[in-house]
């Protein structure tokens, strides 16, 4: 059976909101890595969903399935994905 590569719509809404607001966010990845930056865009490619995160001067693409937690830095709201 193929692994689900699309997150639930209710969780995707948080990422869409972050991108629309160009919000400063912090991500905790499943491997323990933490990344902070500005949410820029979401896209789907090869049946995977990706977040474009601006970290300093670089843009990083993060597979949404690799994210354990999303935190909105302005409000402190934390959303567990895993």
mmCIF file of the N, C-alpha and C atoms, coordinates in Angstrom:
data_MODEL
# 
_entry.id   MODEL 
# 
loop_
_atom_site.group_PDB 
_atom_site.id 
_atom_site.type_symbol 
_atom_site.label_atom_id 
_atom_site.label_alt_id 
_atom_site.label_comp_id 
_atom_site.label_asym_id 
_atom_site.label_entity_id 
_atom_site.label_seq_id 
_atom_site.pdbx_PDB_ins_code 
_atom_site.Cartn_x 
_atom_site.Cartn_y 
_atom_site.Cartn_z 
_atom_site.occupancy 
_atom_site.B_iso_or_equiv 
_atom_site.pdbx_formal_charge 
_atom_site.auth_seq_id 
_atom_site.auth_comp_id 
_atom_site.auth_asym_id 
_atom_site.auth_atom_id 
_atom_site.pdbx_PDB_model_num 
ATOM 1   N N  . UNK A 1 1  ? 0.836  -1.174 0.000  1.00 0.00 ? 1  UNK A N  1 
ATOM 2   C CA . UNK A 1 1  ? 0.000  0.000  0.000  1.00 0.00 ? 1  UNK A CA 1 
ATOM 3   C C  . UNK A 1 1  ? 0.884  1.241  0.000  1.00 0.00 ? 1  UNK A C  1 
ATOM 4   N N  . UNK A 1 2  ? 0.567  2.222  -0.829 1.00 0.00 ? 2  UNK A N  1 
ATOM 5   C CA . UNK A 1 2  ? 1.366  3.434  -0.957 1.00 0.00 ? 2  UNK A CA 1 
ATOM 6   C C  . UNK A 1 2  ? 1.200  4.333  0.265  1.00 0.00 ? 2  UNK A C  1 
ATOM 7   N N  . UNK A 1 3  ? 2.279  4.975  0.668  1.00 0.00 ? 3  UNK A N  1 
ATOM 8   C CA . UNK A 1 3  ? 2.271  5.899  1.779  1.00 0.00 ? 3  UNK A CA 1 
ATOM 9   C C  . UNK A 1 3  ? 1.534  7.175  1.373  1.00 0.00 ? 3  UNK A C  1 
ATOM 10  N N  . UNK A 1 4  ? 0.665  7.694  2.265  1.00 0.00 ? 4  UNK A N  1 
ATOM 11  C CA . UNK A 1 4  ? -0.045 8.940  2.004  1.00 0.00 ? 4  UNK A CA 1 
ATOM 12  C C  . UNK A 1 4  ? 0.961  10.089 1.988  1.00 0.00 ? 4  UNK A C  1 
ATOM 13  N N  . UNK A 1 5  ? 0.975  10.849 0.913  1.00 0.00 ? 5  UNK A N  1 
ATOM 14  C CA . UNK A 1 5  ? 1.920  11.952 0.787  1.00 0.00 ? 5  UNK A CA 1 
ATOM 15  C C  . UNK A 1 5  ? 1.227  13.303 0.832  1.00 0.00 ? 5  UNK A C  1 
ATOM 16  N N  . UNK A 1 6  ? -0.068 13.290 1.170  1.00 0.00 ? 6  UNK A N  1 
ATOM 17  C CA . UNK A 1 6  ? -0.849 14.517 1.259  1.00 0.00 ? 6  UNK A CA 1 
ATOM 18  C C  . UNK A 1 6  ? -1.376 14.631 2.691  1.00 0.00 ? 6  UNK A C  1 
ATOM 19  N N  . UNK A 1 7  ? -1.176 15.792 3.317  1.00 0.00 ? 7  UNK A N  1 
ATOM 20  C CA . UNK A 1 7  ? -1.664 15.968 4.682  1.00 0.00 ? 7  UNK A CA 1 
ATOM 21  C C  . UNK A 1 7  ? -3.157 16.262 4.676  1.00 0.00 ? 7  UNK A C  1 
ATOM 22  N N  . UNK A 1 8  ? -3.782 16.121 5.830  1.00 0.00 ? 8  UNK A N  1 
ATOM 23  C CA . UNK A 1 8  ? -5.212 16.399 5.956  1.00 0.00 ? 8  UNK A CA 1 
ATOM 24  C C  . UNK A 1 8  ? -5.501 17.863 5.620  1.00 0.00 ? 8  UNK A C  1 
ATOM 25  N N  . UNK A 1 9  ? -6.671 18.095 5.029  1.00 0.00 ? 9  UNK A N  1 
ATOM 26  C CA . UNK A 1 9  ? -7.073 19.445 4.629  1.00 0.00 ? 9  UNK A CA 1 
ATOM 27  C C  . UNK A 1 9  ? -7.072 20.402 5.814  1.00 0.00 ? 9  UNK A C  1 
ATOM 28  N N  . UNK A 1 10 ? -7.505 19.934 6.968  1.00 0.00 ? 10 UNK A N  1 
ATOM 29  C CA . UNK A 1 10 ? -7.557 20.802 8.145  1.00 0.00 ? 10 UNK A CA 1 
ATOM 30  C C  . UNK A 1 10 ? -6.160 21.293 8.537  1.00 0.00 ? 10 UNK A C  1 
ATOM 31  N N  . UNK A 1 11 ? -5.139 20.467 8.334  1.00 0.00 ? 11 UNK A N  1 
ATOM 32  C CA . UNK A 1 11 ? -3.765 20.878 8.620  1.00 0.00 ? 11 UNK A CA 1 
ATOM 33  C C  . UNK A 1 11 ? -3.202 21.747 7.506  1.00 0.00 ? 11 UNK A C  1 
ATOM 34  N N  . UNK A 1 12 ? -3.557 21.444 6.269  1.00 0.00 ? 12 UNK A N  1 
ATOM 35  C CA . UNK A 1 12 ? -3.074 22.236 5.142  1.00 0.00 ? 12 UNK A CA 1 
ATOM 36  C C  . UNK A 1 12 ? -3.553 23.678 5.249  1.00 0.00 ? 12 UNK A C  1 
ATOM 37  N N  . UNK A 1 13 ? -4.734 23.872 5.823  1.00 0.00 ? 13 UNK A N  1 
ATOM 38  C CA . UNK A 1 13 ? -5.264 25.229 6.005  1.00 0.00 ? 13 UNK A CA 1 
ATOM 39  C C  . UNK A 1 13 ? -4.309 26.107 6.806  1.00 0.00 ? 13 UNK A C  1 
ATOM 40  N N  . UNK A 1 14 ? -3.637 25.542 7.801  1.00 0.00 ? 14 UNK A N  1 
ATOM 41  C CA . UNK A 1 14 ? -2.672 26.314 8.588  1.00 0.00 ? 14 UNK A CA 1 
ATOM 42  C C  . UNK A 1 14 ? -1.507 26.792 7.713  1.00 0.00 ? 14 UNK A C  1 
ATOM 43  N N  . UNK A 1 15 ? -1.031 25.931 6.840  1.00 0.00 ? 15 UNK A N  1 
ATOM 44  C CA . UNK A 1 15 ? 0.073  26.320 5.956  1.00 0.00 ? 15 UNK A CA 1 
ATOM 45  C C  . UNK A 1 15 ? -0.372 27.357 4.936  1.00 0.00 ? 15 UNK A C  1 
ATOM 46  N N  . UNK A 1 16 ? -1.575 27.194 4.401  1.00 0.00 ? 16 UNK A N  1 
ATOM 47  C CA . UNK A 1 16 ? -2.107 28.180 3.457  1.00 0.00 ? 16 UNK A CA 1 
ATOM 48  C C  . UNK A 1 16 ? -2.237 29.541 4.125  1.00 0.00 ? 16 UNK A C  1 
ATOM 49  N N  . UNK A 1 17 ? -2.742 29.557 5.352  1.00 0.00 ? 17 UNK A N  1 
ATOM 50  C CA . UNK A 1 17 ? -2.878 30.802 6.105  1.00 0.00 ? 17 UNK A CA 1 
ATOM 51  C C  . UNK A 1 17 ? -1.506 31.443 6.332  1.00 0.00 ? 17 UNK A C  1 
ATOM 52  N N  . UNK A 1 18 ? -0.531 30.635 6.703  1.00 0.00 ? 18 UNK A N  1 
ATOM 53  C CA . UNK A 1 18 ? 0.822  31.145 6.939  1.00 0.00 ? 18 UNK A CA 1 
ATOM 54  C C  . UNK A 1 18 ? 1.391  31.786 5.673  1.00 0.00 ? 18 UNK A C  1 
ATOM 55  N N  . UNK A 1 19 ? 1.160  31.160 4.524  1.00 0.00 ? 19 UNK A N  1 
ATOM 56  C CA . UNK A 1 19 ? 1.679  31.694 3.265  1.00 0.00 ? 19 UNK A CA 1 
ATOM 57  C C  . UNK A 1 19 ? 0.976  32.990 2.872  1.00 0.00 ? 19 UNK A C  1 
ATOM 58  N N  . UNK A 1 20 ? -0.338 33.025 3.017  1.00 0.00 ? 20 UNK A N  1 
ATOM 59  C CA . UNK A 1 20 ? -1.094 34.242 2.684  1.00 0.00 ? 20 UNK A CA 1 
ATOM 60  C C  . UNK A 1 20 ? -0.614 35.410 3.540  1.00 0.00 ? 20 UNK A C  1 
ATOM 61  N N  . UNK A 1 21 ? -0.359 35.143 4.816  1.00 0.00 ? 21 UNK A N  1 
ATOM 62  C CA . UNK A 1 21 ? 0.094  36.181 5.743  1.00 0.00 ? 21 UNK A CA 1 
ATOM 63  C C  . UNK A 1 21 ? 1.594  36.480 5.620  1.00 0.00 ? 21 UNK A C  1 
ATOM 64  N N  . UNK A 1 22 ? 2.314  35.623 4.862  1.00 0.00 ? 22 UNK A N  1 
ATOM 65  C CA . UNK A 1 22 ? 3.780  35.702 4.834  1.00 0.00 ? 22 UNK A CA 1 
ATOM 66  C C  . UNK A 1 22 ? 4.293  35.682 6.283  1.00 0.00 ? 22 UNK A C  1 
ATOM 67  N N  . UNK A 1 23 ? 3.722  34.761 7.056  1.00 0.00 ? 23 UNK A N  1 
ATOM 68  C CA . UNK A 1 23 ? 3.978  34.680 8.498  1.00 0.00 ? 23 UNK A CA 1 
ATOM 69  C C  . UNK A 1 23 ? 5.374  34.140 8.792  1.00 0.00 ? 23 UNK A C  1 
ATOM 70  N N  . UNK A 1 24 ? 5.934  34.623 9.889  1.00 0.00 ? 24 UNK A N  1 
ATOM 71  C CA . UNK A 1 24 ? 7.164  34.061 10.418 1.00 0.00 ? 24 UNK A CA 1 
ATOM 72  C C  . UNK A 1 24 ? 6.768  32.828 11.210 1.00 0.00 ? 24 UNK A C  1 
ATOM 73  N N  . UNK A 1 25 ? 7.389  31.699 10.854 1.00 0.00 ? 25 UNK A N  1 
ATOM 74  C CA . UNK A 1 25 ? 7.044  30.424 11.475 1.00 0.00 ? 25 UNK A CA 1 
ATOM 75  C C  . UNK A 1 25 ? 8.298  29.674 11.885 1.00 0.00 ? 25 UNK A C  1 
ATOM 76  N N  . UNK A 1 26 ? 8.093  28.713 12.769 1.00 0.00 ? 26 UNK A N  1 
ATOM 77  C CA . UNK A 1 26 ? 9.172  27.774 13.130 1.00 0.00 ? 26 UNK A CA 1 
ATOM 78  C C  . UNK A 1 26 ? 8.634  26.378 12.882 1.00 0.00 ? 26 UNK A C  1 
ATOM 79  N N  . UNK A 1 27 ? 9.441  25.561 12.237 1.00 0.00 ? 27 UNK A N  1 
ATOM 80  C CA . UNK A 1 27 ? 9.080  24.182 11.949 1.00 0.00 ? 27 UNK A CA 1 
ATOM 81  C C  . UNK A 1 27 ? 9.972  23.247 12.750 1.00 0.00 ? 27 UNK A C  1 
ATOM 82  N N  . UNK A 1 28 ? 9.364  22.215 13.292 1.00 0.00 ? 28 UNK A N  1 
ATOM 83  C CA . UNK A 1 28 ? 10.117 21.112 13.885 1.00 0.00 ? 28 UNK A CA 1 
ATOM 84  C C  . UNK A 1 28 ? 9.917  19.941 12.942 1.00 0.00 ? 28 UNK A C  1 
ATOM 85  N N  . UNK A 1 29 ? 11.008 19.471 12.351 1.00 0.00 ? 29 UNK A N  1 
ATOM 86  C CA . UNK A 1 29 ? 10.926 18.356 11.418 1.00 0.00 ? 29 UNK A CA 1 
ATOM 87  C C  . UNK A 1 29 ? 11.002 17.037 12.186 1.00 0.00 ? 29 UNK A C  1 
ATOM 88  N N  . UNK A 1 30 ? 10.541 15.987 11.547 1.00 0.00 ? 30 UNK A N  1 
ATOM 89  C CA . UNK A 1 30 ? 10.516 14.666 12.182 1.00 0.00 ? 30 UNK A CA 1 
ATOM 90  C C  . UNK A 1 30 ? 11.904 14.162 12.558 1.00 0.00 ? 30 UNK A C  1 
ATOM 91  N N  . UNK A 1 31 ? 12.944 14.662 11.879 1.00 0.00 ? 31 UNK A N  1 
ATOM 92  C CA . UNK A 1 31 ? 14.312 14.242 12.206 1.00 0.00 ? 31 UNK A CA 1 
ATOM 93  C C  . UNK A 1 31 ? 14.932 15.079 13.328 1.00 0.00 ? 31 UNK A C  1 
ATOM 94  N N  . UNK A 1 32 ? 14.133 16.005 13.915 1.00 0.00 ? 32 UNK A N  1 
ATOM 95  C CA . UNK A 1 32 ? 14.610 16.827 15.019 1.00 0.00 ? 32 UNK A CA 1 
ATOM 96  C C  . UNK A 1 32 ? 15.133 18.193 14.608 1.00 0.00 ? 32 UNK A C  1 
ATOM 97  N N  . UNK A 1 33 ? 15.294 18.437 13.323 1.00 0.00 ? 33 UNK A N  1 
ATOM 98  C CA . UNK A 1 33 ? 15.770 19.722 12.816 1.00 0.00 ? 33 UNK A CA 1 
ATOM 99  C C  . UNK A 1 33 ? 14.724 20.797 13.066 1.00 0.00 ? 33 UNK A C  1 
ATOM 100 N N  . UNK A 1 34 ? 15.164 21.997 13.474 1.00 0.00 ? 34 UNK A N  1 
ATOM 101 C CA . UNK A 1 34 ? 14.283 23.152 13.599 1.00 0.00 ? 34 UNK A CA 1 
ATOM 102 C C  . UNK A 1 34 ? 14.671 24.176 12.547 1.00 0.00 ? 34 UNK A C  1 
ATOM 103 N N  . UNK A 1 35 ? 13.665 24.731 11.875 1.00 0.00 ? 35 UNK A N  1 
ATOM 104 C CA . UNK A 1 35 ? 13.868 25.772 10.877 1.00 0.00 ? 35 UNK A CA 1 
ATOM 105 C C  . UNK A 1 35 ? 12.925 26.918 11.167 1.00 0.00 ? 35 UNK A C  1 
ATOM 106 N N  . UNK A 1 36 ? 13.428 28.144 11.087 1.00 0.00 ? 36 UNK A N  1 
ATOM 107 C CA . UNK A 1 36 ? 12.592 29.327 11.238 1.00 0.00 ? 36 UNK A CA 1 
ATOM 108 C C  . UNK A 1 36 ? 12.733 30.179 9.995  1.00 0.00 ? 36 UNK A C  1 
ATOM 109 N N  . UNK A 1 37 ? 11.615 30.768 9.577  1.00 0.00 ? 37 UNK A N  1 
ATOM 110 C CA . UNK A 1 37 ? 11.646 31.629 8.409  1.00 0.00 ? 37 UNK A CA 1 
ATOM 111 C C  . UNK A 1 37 ? 10.260 32.148 8.084  1.00 0.00 ? 37 UNK A C  1 
ATOM 112 N N  . UNK A 1 38 ? 10.115 32.649 6.864  1.00 0.00 ? 38 UNK A N  1 
ATOM 113 C CA . UNK A 1 38 ? 8.859  33.223 6.399  1.00 0.00 ? 38 UNK A CA 1 
ATOM 114 C C  . UNK A 1 38 ? 8.212  32.248 5.422  1.00 0.00 ? 38 UNK A C  1 
ATOM 115 N N  . UNK A 1 39 ? 6.951  31.922 5.694  1.00 0.00 ? 39 UNK A N  1 
ATOM 116 C CA . UNK A 1 39 ? 6.188  31.033 4.802  1.00 0.00 ? 39 UNK A CA 1 
ATOM 117 C C  . UNK A 1 39 ? 5.892  31.787 3.517  1.00 0.00 ? 39 UNK A C  1 
ATOM 118 N N  . UNK A 1 40 ? 6.294  31.226 2.376  1.00 0.00 ? 40 UNK A N  1 
ATOM 119 C CA . UNK A 1 40 ? 6.154  31.915 1.099  1.00 0.00 ? 40 UNK A CA 1 
ATOM 120 C C  . UNK A 1 40 ? 5.110  31.313 0.174  1.00 0.00 ? 40 UNK A C  1 
ATOM 121 N N  . UNK A 1 41 ? 5.087  29.980 0.036  1.00 0.00 ? 41 UNK A N  1 
ATOM 122 C CA . UNK A 1 41 ? 4.211  29.372 -0.955 1.00 0.00 ? 41 UNK A CA 1 
ATOM 123 C C  . UNK A 1 41 ? 4.048  27.882 -0.667 1.00 0.00 ? 41 UNK A C  1 
ATOM 124 N N  . UNK A 1 42 ? 2.951  27.329 -1.173 1.00 0.00 ? 42 UNK A N  1 
ATOM 125 C CA . UNK A 1 42 ? 2.710  25.893 -1.149 1.00 0.00 ? 42 UNK A CA 1 
ATOM 126 C C  . UNK A 1 42 ? 2.564  25.415 -2.574 1.00 0.00 ? 42 UNK A C  1 
ATOM 127 N N  . UNK A 1 43 ? 3.062  24.232 -2.865 1.00 0.00 ? 43 UNK A N  1 
ATOM 128 C CA . UNK A 1 43 ? 2.818  23.651 -4.190 1.00 0.00 ? 43 UNK A CA 1 
ATOM 129 C C  . UNK A 1 43 ? 2.812  22.131 -4.079 1.00 0.00 ? 43 UNK A C  1 
ATOM 130 N N  . UNK A 1 44 ? 2.243  21.529 -5.100 1.00 0.00 ? 44 UNK A N  1 
ATOM 131 C CA . UNK A 1 44 ? 2.179  20.073 -5.180 1.00 0.00 ? 44 UNK A CA 1 
ATOM 132 C C  . UNK A 1 44 ? 2.984  19.635 -6.394 1.00 0.00 ? 44 UNK A C  1 
ATOM 133 N N  . UNK A 1 45 ? 3.856  18.668 -6.168 1.00 0.00 ? 45 UNK A N  1 
ATOM 134 C CA . UNK A 1 45 ? 4.710  18.159 -7.241 1.00 0.00 ? 45 UNK A CA 1 
ATOM 135 C C  . UNK A 1 45 ? 4.982  16.693 -6.957 1.00 0.00 ? 45 UNK A C  1 
ATOM 136 N N  . UNK A 1 46 ? 4.822  15.866 -7.976 1.00 0.00 ? 46 UNK A N  1 
ATOM 137 C CA . UNK A 1 46 ? 5.062  14.425 -7.828 1.00 0.00 ? 46 UNK A CA 1 
ATOM 138 C C  . UNK A 1 46 ? 4.248  13.823 -6.676 1.00 0.00 ? 46 UNK A C  1 
ATOM 139 N N  . UNK A 1 47 ? 3.002  14.264 -6.566 1.00 0.00 ? 47 UNK A N  1 
ATOM 140 C CA . UNK A 1 47 ? 2.069  13.776 -5.544 1.00 0.00 ? 47 UNK A CA 1 
ATOM 141 C C  . UNK A 1 47 ? 2.539  14.060 -4.123 1.00 0.00 ? 47 UNK A C  1 
ATOM 142 N N  . UNK A 1 48 ? 3.399  15.062 -3.951 1.00 0.00 ? 48 UNK A N  1 
ATOM 143 C CA . UNK A 1 48 ? 3.850  15.512 -2.634 1.00 0.00 ? 48 UNK A CA 1 
ATOM 144 C C  . UNK A 1 48 ? 3.551  17.007 -2.511 1.00 0.00 ? 48 UNK A C  1 
ATOM 145 N N  . UNK A 1 49 ? 3.282  17.438 -1.274 1.00 0.00 ? 49 UNK A N  1 
ATOM 146 C CA . UNK A 1 49 ? 3.034  18.850 -1.015 1.00 0.00 ? 49 UNK A CA 1 
ATOM 147 C C  . UNK A 1 49 ? 4.284  19.467 -0.393 1.00 0.00 ? 49 UNK A C  1 
ATOM 148 N N  . UNK A 1 50 ? 4.639  20.654 -0.878 1.00 0.00 ? 50 UNK A N  1 
ATOM 149 C CA . UNK A 1 50 ? 5.869  21.319 -0.476 1.00 0.00 ? 50 UNK A CA 1 
ATOM 150 C C  . UNK A 1 50 ? 5.574  22.720 0.030  1.00 0.00 ? 50 UNK A C  1 
ATOM 151 N N  . UNK A 1 51 ? 6.288  23.134 1.079  1.00 0.00 ? 51 UNK A N  1 
ATOM 152 C CA . UNK A 1 51 ? 6.241  24.489 1.601  1.00 0.00 ? 51 UNK A CA 1 
ATOM 153 C C  . UNK A 1 51 ? 7.522  25.194 1.199  1.00 0.00 ? 51 UNK A C  1 
ATOM 154 N N  . UNK A 1 52 ? 7.382  26.388 0.619  1.00 0.00 ? 52 UNK A N  1 
ATOM 155 C CA . UNK A 1 52 ? 8.543  27.227 0.339  1.00 0.00 ? 52 UNK A CA 1 
ATOM 156 C C  . UNK A 1 52 ? 8.748  28.120 1.558  1.00 0.00 ? 52 UNK A C  1 
ATOM 157 N N  . UNK A 1 53 ? 9.879  27.963 2.219  1.00 0.00 ? 53 UNK A N  1 
ATOM 158 C CA . UNK A 1 53 ? 10.213 28.714 3.427  1.00 0.00 ? 53 UNK A CA 1 
ATOM 159 C C  . UNK A 1 53 ? 11.438 29.566 3.147  1.00 0.00 ? 53 UNK A C  1 
ATOM 160 N N  . UNK A 1 54 ? 11.308 30.877 3.371  1.00 0.00 ? 54 UNK A N  1 
ATOM 161 C CA . UNK A 1 54 ? 12.452 31.764 3.209  1.00 0.00 ? 54 UNK A CA 1 
ATOM 162 C C  . UNK A 1 54 ? 13.212 31.802 4.528  1.00 0.00 ? 54 UNK A C  1 
ATOM 163 N N  . UNK A 1 55 ? 14.429 31.277 4.487  1.00 0.00 ? 55 UNK A N  1 
ATOM 164 C CA . UNK A 1 55 ? 15.301 31.236 5.654  1.00 0.00 ? 55 UNK A CA 1 
ATOM 165 C C  . UNK A 1 55 ? 16.468 32.163 5.344  1.00 0.00 ? 55 UNK A C  1 
ATOM 166 N N  . UNK A 1 56 ? 16.503 33.300 6.040  1.00 0.00 ? 56 UNK A N  1 
ATOM 167 C CA . UNK A 1 56 ? 17.483 34.350 5.744  1.00 0.00 ? 56 UNK A CA 1 
ATOM 168 C C  . UNK A 1 56 ? 17.345 34.726 4.265  1.00 0.00 ? 56 UNK A C  1 
ATOM 169 N N  . UNK A 1 57 ? 18.381 34.583 3.495  1.00 0.00 ? 57 UNK A N  1 
ATOM 170 C CA . UNK A 1 57 ? 18.335 34.950 2.072  1.00 0.00 ? 57 UNK A CA 1 
ATOM 171 C C  . UNK A 1 57 ? 18.028 33.757 1.169  1.00 0.00 ? 57 UNK A C  1 
ATOM 172 N N  . UNK A 1 58 ? 17.891 32.573 1.739  1.00 0.00 ? 58 UNK A N  1 
ATOM 173 C CA . UNK A 1 58 ? 17.674 31.358 0.952  1.00 0.00 ? 58 UNK A CA 1 
ATOM 174 C C  . UNK A 1 58 ? 16.224 30.900 1.018  1.00 0.00 ? 58 UNK A C  1 
ATOM 175 N N  . UNK A 1 59 ? 15.750 30.291 -0.063 1.00 0.00 ? 59 UNK A N  1 
ATOM 176 C CA . UNK A 1 59 ? 14.451 29.636 -0.080 1.00 0.00 ? 59 UNK A CA 1 
ATOM 177 C C  . UNK A 1 59 ? 14.670 28.139 0.038  1.00 0.00 ? 59 UNK A C  1 
ATOM 178 N N  . UNK A 1 60 ? 13.931 27.514 0.964  1.00 0.00 ? 60 UNK A N  1 
ATOM 179 C CA . UNK A 1 60 ? 14.032 26.067 1.173  1.00 0.00 ? 60 UNK A CA 1 
ATOM 180 C C  . UNK A 1 60 ? 12.673 25.453 0.898  1.00 0.00 ? 60 UNK A C  1 
ATOM 181 N N  . UNK A 1 61 ? 12.664 24.341 0.185  1.00 0.00 ? 61 UNK A N  1 
ATOM 182 C CA . UNK A 1 61 ? 11.435 23.593 -0.028 1.00 0.00 ? 61 UNK A CA 1 
ATOM 183 C C  . UNK A 1 61 ? 11.389 22.464 0.992  1.00 0.00 ? 61 UNK A C  1 
ATOM 184 N N  . UNK A 1 62 ? 10.287 22.407 1.745  1.00 0.00 ? 62 UNK A N  1 
ATOM 185 C CA . UNK A 1 62 ? 10.124 21.418 2.797  1.00 0.00 ? 62 UNK A CA 1 
ATOM 186 C C  . UNK A 1 62 ? 8.911  20.561 2.463  1.00 0.00 ? 62 UNK A C  1 
ATOM 187 N N  . UNK A 1 63 ? 9.096  19.254 2.424  1.00 0.00 ? 63 UNK A N  1 
ATOM 188 C CA . UNK A 1 63 ? 7.992  18.320 2.218  1.00 0.00 ? 63 UNK A CA 1 
ATOM 189 C C  . UNK A 1 63 ? 7.101  18.373 3.467  1.00 0.00 ? 63 UNK A C  1 
ATOM 190 N N  . UNK A 1 64 ? 5.801  18.650 3.279  1.00 0.00 ? 64 UNK A N  1 
ATOM 191 C CA . UNK A 1 64 ? 4.904  18.761 4.428  1.00 0.00 ? 64 UNK A CA 1 
ATOM 192 C C  . UNK A 1 64 ? 4.866  17.487 5.257  1.00 0.00 ? 64 UNK A C  1 
ATOM 193 N N  . UNK A 1 65 ? 5.115  16.351 4.634  1.00 0.00 ? 65 UNK A N  1 
ATOM 194 C CA . UNK A 1 65 ? 5.109  15.083 5.368  1.00 0.00 ? 65 UNK A CA 1 
ATOM 195 C C  . UNK A 1 65 ? 6.318  14.949 6.307  1.00 0.00 ? 65 UNK A C  1 
ATOM 196 N N  . UNK A 1 66 ? 7.325  15.809 6.153  1.00 0.00 ? 66 UNK A N  1 
ATOM 197 C CA . UNK A 1 66 ? 8.504  15.780 7.014  1.00 0.00 ? 66 UNK A CA 1 
ATOM 198 C C  . UNK A 1 66 ? 8.350  16.659 8.253  1.00 0.00 ? 66 UNK A C  1 
ATOM 199 N N  . UNK A 1 67 ? 7.225  17.387 8.349  1.00 0.00 ? 67 UNK A N  1 
ATOM 200 C CA . UNK A 1 67 ? 7.029  18.350 9.432  1.00 0.00 ? 67 UNK A CA 1 
ATOM 201 C C  . UNK A 1 67 ? 6.244  17.708 10.574 1.00 0.00 ? 67 UNK A C  1 
ATOM 202 N N  . UNK A 1 68 ? 6.793  17.846 11.771 1.00 0.00 ? 68 UNK A N  1 
ATOM 203 C CA . UNK A 1 68 ? 6.132  17.332 12.968 1.00 0.00 ? 68 UNK A CA 1 
ATOM 204 C C  . UNK A 1 68 ? 5.292  18.417 13.647 1.00 0.00 ? 68 UNK A C  1 
ATOM 205 N N  . UNK A 1 69 ? 5.824  19.667 13.631 1.00 0.00 ? 69 UNK A N  1 
ATOM 206 C CA . UNK A 1 69 ? 5.116  20.753 14.314 1.00 0.00 ? 69 UNK A CA 1 
ATOM 207 C C  . UNK A 1 69 ? 5.334  22.065 13.585 1.00 0.00 ? 69 UNK A C  1 
ATOM 208 N N  . UNK A 1 70 ? 4.285  22.873 13.531 1.00 0.00 ? 70 UNK A N  1 
ATOM 209 C CA . UNK A 1 70 ? 4.309  24.216 12.961 1.00 0.00 ? 70 UNK A CA 1 
ATOM 210 C C  . UNK A 1 70 ? 4.012  25.194 14.094 1.00 0.00 ? 70 UNK A C  1 
ATOM 211 N N  . UNK A 1 71 ? 4.834  26.240 14.210 1.00 0.00 ? 71 UNK A N  1 
ATOM 212 C CA . UNK A 1 71 ? 4.588  27.275 15.220 1.00 0.00 ? 71 UNK A CA 1 
ATOM 213 C C  . UNK A 1 71 ? 4.553  28.637 14.545 1.00 0.00 ? 71 UNK A C  1 
ATOM 214 N N  . UNK A 1 72 ? 3.487  29.394 14.815 1.00 0.00 ? 72 UNK A N  1 
ATOM 215 C CA . UNK A 1 72 ? 3.396  30.775 14.356 1.00 0.00 ? 72 UNK A CA 1 
ATOM 216 C C  . UNK A 1 72 ? 4.122  31.638 15.380 1.00 0.00 ? 72 UNK A C  1 
ATOM 217 N N  . UNK A 1 73 ? 5.220  32.275 14.976 1.00 0.00 ? 73 UNK A N  1 
ATOM 218 C CA . UNK A 1 73 ? 6.061  32.983 15.936 1.00 0.00 ? 73 UNK A CA 1 
ATOM 219 C C  . UNK A 1 73 ? 5.381  34.220 16.514 1.00 0.00 ? 73 UNK A C  1 
ATOM 220 N N  . UNK A 1 74 ? 4.516  34.880 15.756 1.00 0.00 ? 74 UNK A N  1 
ATOM 221 C CA . UNK A 1 74 ? 3.853  36.088 16.257 1.00 0.00 ? 74 UNK A CA 1 
ATOM 222 C C  . UNK A 1 74 ? 2.896  35.770 17.404 1.00 0.00 ? 74 UNK A C  1 
ATOM 223 N N  . UNK A 1 75 ? 2.166  34.668 17.274 1.00 0.00 ? 75 UNK A N  1 
ATOM 224 C CA . UNK A 1 75 ? 1.145  34.328 18.272 1.00 0.00 ? 75 UNK A CA 1 
ATOM 225 C C  . UNK A 1 75 ? 1.572  33.237 19.241 1.00 0.00 ? 75 UNK A C  1 
ATOM 226 N N  . UNK A 1 76 ? 2.574  32.458 18.870 1.00 0.00 ? 76 UNK A N  1 
ATOM 227 C CA . UNK A 1 76 ? 2.998  31.337 19.695 1.00 0.00 ? 76 UNK A CA 1 
ATOM 228 C C  . UNK A 1 76 ? 2.146  30.079 19.511 1.00 0.00 ? 76 UNK A C  1 
ATOM 229 N N  . UNK A 1 77 ? 1.161  30.162 18.600 1.00 0.00 ? 77 UNK A N  1 
ATOM 230 C CA . UNK A 1 77 ? 0.297  28.996 18.340 1.00 0.00 ? 77 UNK A CA 1 
ATOM 231 C C  . UNK A 1 77 ? 1.129  27.865 17.745 1.00 0.00 ? 77 UNK A C  1 
ATOM 232 N N  . UNK A 1 78 ? 0.955  26.659 18.326 1.00 0.00 ? 78 UNK A N  1 
ATOM 233 C CA . UNK A 1 78 ? 1.674  25.477 17.851 1.00 0.00 ? 78 UNK A CA 1 
ATOM 234 C C  . UNK A 1 78 ? 0.671  24.439 17.359 1.00 0.00 ? 78 UNK A C  1 
ATOM 235 N N  . UNK A 1 79 ? 0.960  23.872 16.181 1.00 0.00 ? 79 UNK A N  1 
ATOM 236 C CA . UNK A 1 79 ? 0.097  22.860 15.594 1.00 0.00 ? 79 UNK A CA 1 
ATOM 237 C C  . UNK A 1 79 ? 0.926  21.605 15.404 1.00 0.00 ? 79 UNK A C  1 
ATOM 238 N N  . UNK A 1 80 ? 0.509  20.517 16.050 1.00 0.00 ? 80 UNK A N  1 
ATOM 239 C CA . UNK A 1 80 ? 1.170  19.213 15.887 1.00 0.00 ? 80 UNK A CA 1 
ATOM 240 C C  . UNK A 1 80 ? 0.622  18.544 14.636 1.00 0.00 ? 80 UNK A C  1 
ATOM 241 N N  . UNK A 1 81 ? 1.528  18.064 13.784 1.00 0.00 ? 81 UNK A N  1 
ATOM 242 C CA . UNK A 1 81 ? 1.117  17.397 12.566 1.00 0.00 ? 81 UNK A CA 1 
ATOM 243 C C  . UNK A 1 81 ? 1.265  15.881 12.686 1.00 0.00 ? 81 UNK A C  1 
ATOM 244 N N  . UNK A 1 82 ? 2.185  15.439 13.518 1.00 0.00 ? 82 UNK A N  1 
ATOM 245 C CA . UNK A 1 82 ? 2.450  13.994 13.624 1.00 0.00 ? 82 UNK A CA 1 
ATOM 246 C C  . UNK A 1 82 ? 1.741  13.407 14.808 1.00 0.00 ? 82 UNK A C  1 
# 
